[in-house]
Amino acid sequence: MATFVLCDGAFGGAWAWREVEKELIKQGHAVFSLTLTGLGDRNHLLTPDINLETHITDVVNTILFEDLNNIYLVGHSYGGGVIIGAADQLLNRISKLIFFDALILEDNQSINDLYSKSFVKQTKEIVQSKGEGFRLPKPDSGPIYTTDHPFKTFEQKIKLMNKVELRQIPCAFINCTQKSSHPVMEPINQFADRAKQEKWEYIEISAGHNAHWEKPVELAKIFINLADKNDVYDMQNRST
């Protein structure tokens, strides 16, 4: 049995993993799907004070209070930056980081740093005009459960304390090959290329950016296969 902790991206929440979670549980695995502060069913907590550190702490505290170990920590889209921060604090509890069509942050880097100045400027203007200066309005399309996103989470630079040790954690990247050409996807495509160059486990799924809505069973099988591969690796290491 593997333990999966699932962190969704901007505007999302635990609800986005519902069908993936069902499949993983059916196959005998433990699953903890997170809703980050201010999002989804926790949208009543949305305030100007929520930042990236808040969301990292959401993940860290779930792992600590549930006393989880040997975790397959999954981050989708914006959630990729969140799980990096959580793993930095809980190195010995993570078996593998799984970046699912995700953004990846380096030390002292913010989500906004991954985008062009013109794109960030345009986004800030939307936040000011339609989001009271602190929230990015939810997309017009998509499930009814999407909620506005705290913009400070994109502005705050991540602080990593264990950069060398963090690089020792096995990583995988799942690339959704049918996603749109929207500018928000450009850095994700670059991280997919980087994952291949750095010899990470690299898997493609023929789906849009939100494959956990579109192809949950197929995505769950990918997660399980990634856990199985890690188990084989661990057994080989223990026997040498």
Backbone torsions as a table, in degrees:
resi	resn	phi	psi	omega
1	MET	NA	132.9	176.6
2	ALA	-105.3	156.6	176.9
3	THR	-112.4	119.5	-179.5
4	PHE	-110.1	132.1	171.3
5	VAL	-114.4	121.4	-170.3
6	LEU	-112.9	121.4	-178.4
7	CYS	-118.4	117.9	-177.5
8	ASP	-81.8	175.6	-177.9
9	GLY	-92.8	-158.6	-179.5
10	ALA	-62.1	144.4	176.0
11	PHE	72.8	-4.9	-171.6
12	GLY	-101.8	-157.9	-178.7
13	GLY	176.5	-172.5	-178.3
14	ALA	-58.9	-31.8	-179.3
15	TRP	-55.4	-30.4	-175.6
16	ALA	-66.8	-21.2	-177.0
17	TRP	-97.6	6.0	-169.2
18	ARG	-51.3	-50.0	-175.9
19	GLU	-75.4	-34.3	175.1
20	VAL	-63.2	-44.3	-179.7
21	GLU	-60.2	-43.6	178.9
22	LYS	-57.4	-44.1	-177.9
23	GLU	-67.7	-42.2	-180.0
24	LEU	-64.0	-42.6	179.1
25	ILE	-65.5	-39.4	178.7
26	LYS	-59.7	-32.1	179.8
27	GLN	-87.8	6.2	172.7
28	GLY	94.9	13.7	-176.8
29	HIS	-101.4	158.3	176.3
30	ALA	-93.9	137.7	-175.3
31	VAL	-135.0	134.3	174.5
32	PHE	-126.6	104.6	179.6
33	SER	-95.2	130.0	-172.5
34	LEU	-103.2	144.3	164.2
35	THR	-112.8	117.8	-177.8
36	LEU	-75.4	154.0	-176.2
37	THR	-54.8	127.9	177.8
38	GLY	92.3	-4.8	-177.4
39	LEU	-113.8	164.5	173.7
40	GLY	49.4	-132.3	-178.9
41	ASP	-71.6	-1.0	175.3
42	ARG	-109.4	20.6	-177.2
43	ASN	-67.4	-18.3	176.8
44	HIS	-69.1	-10.6	179.3
45	LEU	-97.7	4.5	-177.1
46	LEU	-68.6	118.2	179.0
47	THR	-138.5	167.4	177.6
48	PRO	-65.8	-13.8	-175.6
49	ASP	-83.8	-14.3	-176.5
50	ILE	-70.1	127.9	179.1
51	ASN	-133.2	-173.5	-178.5
52	LEU	-60.2	-39.6	180.0
53	GLU	-61.2	-35.9	176.6
54	THR	-58.0	-46.9	-176.9
55	HIS	-71.4	-35.9	174.6
56	ILE	-61.0	-42.7	179.2
57	THR	-64.4	-34.9	174.8
58	ASP	-54.4	-46.8	-178.1
59	VAL	-70.0	-46.3	-179.3
60	VAL	-58.0	-46.7	-177.2
61	ASN	-68.6	-34.6	174.6
62	THR	-59.6	-46.2	-179.3
63	ILE	-64.4	-42.9	-178.1
64	LEU	-70.1	-46.3	-175.8
65	PHE	-72.2	-26.5	174.6
66	GLU	-89.0	-5.0	-179.4
67	ASP	52.4	55.9	-176.8
68	LEU	-92.8	141.7	176.9
69	ASN	-137.3	164.9	-179.9
70	ASN	52.3	51.4	-170.8
71	ILE	-90.6	142.8	167.0
72	TYR	-100.8	101.8	-171.8
73	LEU	-95.3	116.3	-173.3
74	VAL	-108.8	130.8	175.1
75	GLY	-126.0	127.7	178.9
76	HIS	-103.5	131.0	173.9
77	SER	54.8	-121.9	176.8
78	TYR	-53.1	-31.1	-178.7
79	GLY	-60.5	-18.8	176.3
80	GLY	-62.5	-39.5	176.7
81	GLY	-67.4	-33.5	179.7
82	VAL	-67.7	-46.0	-175.5
83	ILE	-70.0	-27.5	174.0
84	ILE	-59.6	-46.2	179.9
85	GLY	-64.6	-39.0	179.0
86	ALA	-67.2	-43.5	-179.9
87	ALA	-63.0	-34.6	179.0
88	ASP	-60.1	-30.6	-179.2
89	GLN	-91.2	-19.3	-173.3
90	LEU	-130.1	47.7	-172.9
91	LEU	-50.5	-45.0	-172.1
92	ASN	-78.3	-4.7	-179.9
93	ARG	-100.3	-6.1	-173.0
94	ILE	-103.4	124.9	174.6
95	SER	-86.5	-37.0	-178.8
96	LYS	-160.6	142.6	171.2
97	LEU	-98.4	126.7	-179.4
98	ILE	-115.6	110.5	179.3
99	PHE	-93.9	107.9	-175.8
100	PHE	-98.6	98.5	-176.5
101	ASP	45.5	55.5	-164.7
102	ALA	-119.5	162.3	170.5
103	LEU	-88.2	150.4	-178.4
104	ILE	-131.1	130.3	-177.7
105	LEU	-106.1	143.2	169.4
106	GLU	-98.9	167.1	179.6
107	ASP	-55.7	137.7	178.0
108	ASN	63.7	33.1	179.7
109	GLN	-124.9	143.7	176.1
110	SER	-109.7	167.7	174.8
111	ILE	-60.4	-42.3	179.9
112	ASN	-61.6	-28.5	178.9
113	ASP	-64.7	-17.8	-178.4
114	LEU	-82.0	-9.5	-174.6
115	TYR	-116.3	163.3	179.1
116	SER	-67.2	155.2	179.2
117	LYS	-61.7	-35.7	-179.5
118	SER	-68.0	-38.2	179.2
119	PHE	-67.6	-42.9	179.2
120	VAL	-64.6	-41.2	179.0
121	LYS	-60.9	-43.8	179.5
122	GLN	-63.0	-42.0	-180.0
123	THR	-64.8	-41.6	178.6
124	LYS	-61.7	-37.1	178.7
125	GLU	-64.0	-38.0	177.2
126	ILE	-66.3	-42.3	179.0
127	VAL	-60.8	-41.1	-179.5
128	GLN	-69.4	-42.5	-173.5
129	SER	-82.7	-30.7	-173.6
130	LYS	-123.3	-7.9	-175.2
131	GLY	-124.8	27.7	176.2
132	GLU	55.7	21.4	176.0
133	GLY	83.1	-1.2	-177.8
134	PHE	-138.5	-8.8	-178.9
135	ARG	-129.0	141.6	176.0
136	LEU	-91.0	117.8	-177.5
137	PRO	-58.6	145.3	-179.2
138	LYS	-64.7	154.8	178.8
139	PRO	-61.1	150.6	178.5
140	ASP	-67.8	-32.1	179.4
141	SER	-102.0	164.2	178.6
142	GLY	113.1	177.5	-177.7
143	PRO	-59.9	154.2	-179.7
144	ILE	-66.7	-15.7	-176.0
145	TYR	-84.0	-6.4	176.9
146	THR	-64.9	147.4	-177.3
147	THR	-134.3	162.7	176.8
148	ASP	-58.9	153.5	-175.0
149	HIS	-117.4	135.5	178.3
150	PRO	-66.6	118.7	-171.2
151	PHE	-71.0	-24.7	-179.5
152	LYS	-62.2	-23.2	177.9
153	THR	-65.9	-23.5	177.1
154	PHE	-86.8	-21.4	-174.9
155	GLU	-90.3	-32.3	-174.8
156	GLN	-72.7	134.1	177.6
157	LYS	-81.7	138.4	-179.4
158	ILE	-77.4	145.7	176.9
159	LYS	-118.7	111.2	-178.1
160	LEU	-104.1	128.7	-176.2
161	MET	-98.7	-16.7	-174.0
162	ASN	-129.9	56.2	-171.9
163	LYS	-60.6	-43.1	-178.3
164	VAL	-66.6	-47.9	-179.1
165	GLU	-65.3	-34.0	-179.5
166	LEU	-61.4	-34.6	-179.3
167	ARG	-71.8	-10.6	178.8
168	GLN	-84.7	-14.0	179.2
169	ILE	-74.5	128.8	176.7
170	PRO	-58.3	141.5	-178.2
171	CYS	-128.7	149.7	174.2
172	ALA	-135.4	151.6	177.9
173	PHE	-128.3	127.7	176.1
174	ILE	-106.8	118.1	-176.0
175	ASN	-103.4	120.4	175.7
176	CYS	-84.1	111.1	-169.0
177	THR	-83.4	-8.6	-177.8
178	GLN	-108.8	19.3	-179.4
179	LYS	-71.9	163.5	-176.1
180	SER	-70.8	171.8	177.5
181	SER	-95.4	17.0	179.3
182	HIS	-58.0	143.0	-178.7
183	PRO	-54.1	-27.0	-179.2
184	VAL	-64.8	-19.6	-177.8
185	MET	-88.6	-12.8	-173.6
186	GLU	-58.0	-48.1	178.5
187	PRO	-64.0	-32.6	179.1
188	ILE	-63.2	-41.6	176.3
189	ASN	-61.9	-37.4	178.5
190	GLN	-66.3	-38.0	178.8
191	PHE	-69.9	-31.9	175.1
192	ALA	-62.3	-43.9	177.7
193	ASP	-63.9	-41.2	179.8
194	ARG	-64.0	-39.2	179.5
195	ALA	-59.6	-40.8	177.6
196	LYS	-66.2	-42.2	-178.7
197	GLN	-64.6	-35.8	-177.8
198	GLU	-88.9	8.3	175.7
199	LYS	63.7	30.1	170.9
200	TRP	-69.7	163.3	167.7
201	GLU	-64.9	128.2	-174.6
202	TYR	-129.9	125.9	-177.2
203	ILE	-131.8	139.5	175.4
204	GLU	-109.2	143.3	173.9
205	ILE	-128.6	130.7	-177.9
206	SER	-79.7	85.8	-177.6
207	ALA	-161.2	167.2	174.0
208	GLY	-72.5	-177.9	-175.5
209	HIS	-56.5	-32.2	-178.0
210	ASN	-101.6	61.4	-178.3
211	ALA	-63.2	-22.6	178.5
212	HIS	-69.6	-19.6	170.9
213	TRP	-88.8	-39.7	-170.4
214	GLU	-81.1	-42.9	-175.5
215	LYS	-137.4	64.4	-174.4
216	PRO	-64.3	-37.6	-178.8
217	VAL	-67.5	-44.4	178.8
218	GLU	-63.3	-40.9	179.7
219	LEU	-66.0	-41.2	178.2
220	ALA	-59.8	-39.6	178.3
221	LYS	-63.3	-37.7	176.7
222	ILE	-62.7	-45.1	178.0
223	PHE	-57.9	-45.9	-178.3
224	ILE	-63.5	-42.5	178.4
225	ASN	-62.3	-38.3	178.3
226	LEU	-65.6	-36.6	177.0
227	ALA	-69.8	-40.9	179.0
228	ASP	-61.4	-41.5	179.0
229	LYS	-63.3	-38.1	179.7
230	ASN	-66.8	-37.9	178.7
231	ASP	-62.5	-41.0	178.1
232	VAL	-63.7	-42.2	179.2
233	TYR	-61.3	-44.4	-178.9
234	ASP	-64.9	-40.4	179.4
235	MET	-63.6	-40.6	178.3
236	GLN	-64.0	-40.6	-180.0
237	ASN	-66.3	-38.5	-178.9
238	ARG	-69.3	-26.6	-176.2
239	SER	-87.9	-5.1	-179.2
240	THR	-105.9	NA	NA
